[in-house]
């Protein structure tokens, strides 16, 4: 990746992280970077959001997990 593209990518991630903080998502830079990469690969953003919500609920209520 050329230096200008790397700088643009870092700036974009910083903007997304700032928006994430404003929206109080609780997502860190690394997680946001992974989610952006998955979207770039063609995964559905709404499905990823639903997965994140489901994982958070499972973490908060471990006794309600289905086995």
C-alpha positions as CSV (number, residue, x, y, z in Angstrom):
1,X,0.0,0.0,0.0
2,X,1.4,3.4,-0.9
3,X,1.9,6.0,1.8
4,X,-1.0,8.2,0.7
5,X,-3.4,5.2,0.6
6,X,-2.2,4.1,4.1
7,X,-2.7,7.7,5.4
8,X,-6.2,7.8,3.9
9,X,-7.1,4.5,5.4
10,X,-5.9,5.6,8.9
11,X,-7.8,8.9,8.6
12,X,-11.0,7.0,7.5
13,X,-10.6,4.6,10.5
14,X,-10.2,7.5,12.8
15,X,-13.4,9.1,11.5
16,X,-15.3,5.9,11.8
17,X,-14.0,5.5,15.4
18,X,-15.0,9.0,16.3
19,X,-18.5,8.4,14.9
20,X,-18.6,5.1,16.8
21,X,-17.8,6.9,20.0
22,X,-20.5,9.5,19.4
23,X,-23.0,6.7,18.9
24,X,-21.6,4.9,22.0
25,X,-21.2,1.6,20.2
26,X,-18.4,0.4,22.5
27,X,-16.4,-0.9,19.5
28,X,-12.7,-0.4,19.5
29,X,-10.5,0.6,16.5
30,X,-9.4,-3.0,15.9
31,X,-13.0,-4.3,15.9
32,X,-14.1,-1.5,13.6
33,X,-11.3,-2.3,11.2
34,X,-12.3,-5.9,11.1
35,X,-15.9,-5.0,10.4
36,X,-15.0,-2.6,7.7
37,X,-12.8,-5.3,6.1
38,X,-15.6,-7.8,6.2
39,X,-17.9,-5.3,4.5
40,X,-15.3,-4.6,1.9
41,X,-15.3,-8.4,1.2
42,X,-19.0,-8.3,0.6
43,X,-20.6,-9.3,3.9
44,X,-23.9,-7.7,4.6
45,X,-23.4,-4.8,7.2
46,X,-26.9,-5.4,8.6
47,X,-26.0,-9.1,9.2
48,X,-22.8,-8.1,10.9
49,X,-24.6,-5.6,13.1
50,X,-27.2,-8.3,14.1
51,X,-24.3,-10.7,14.9
52,X,-22.6,-8.1,17.1
53,X,-25.9,-7.5,19.0
54,X,-26.4,-11.3,19.4
55,X,-22.9,-11.8,20.7
56,X,-23.3,-9.0,23.2
57,X,-26.6,-10.4,24.5
58,X,-25.0,-13.9,24.8
59,X,-22.1,-12.3,26.8
60,X,-24.5,-10.5,29.1
61,X,-26.8,-13.5,29.6
62,X,-24.6,-16.6,29.5
63,X,-27.3,-18.7,31.2
64,X,-29.8,-18.1,28.3
65,X,-27.4,-19.5,25.7
66,X,-28.9,-22.5,23.8
67,X,-26.8,-25.6,23.8
